[in-house]
């Protein structure tokens, strides 16, 4: 089994931009606040797909490791950067 075989099991597999799924939303469509995140309807749909995904953690960890833009593992790039920073400070493991 290859290191990225998890992609074969991703709930988003095949859900591409040409089919109406924008995994790289423009600024303002995904706003992170101290209390959590507020999202537009389109982005909420993407996050719902992520929530039901069996490889959500693998996806998120891949995006953190390779500094990917967009929504991966149910998090925006801003949220993943914050998570990475908390981990570096020993505050959060997952």
Long-range contacts (C-beta under 8 A, 24 or more apart in sequence): 4-62, 6-55, 6-58, 6-59, 6-62, 7-55, 7-59, 9-54, 9-55, 10-53, 10-55, 10-59, 11-49, 11-50, 11-52, 11-53, 11-54, 11-55, 12-46, 12-49, 12-50, 12-53, 15-49, 21-46, 22-46, 23-70, 23-71, 23-72, 24-69, 24-70, 24-71, 25-70, 25-71, 30-71, 30-76, 30-78, 32-76, 32-78, 32-79, 32-82, 37-76, 37-79, 43-71, 46-71, 47-71, 47-74, 50-74, 57-94
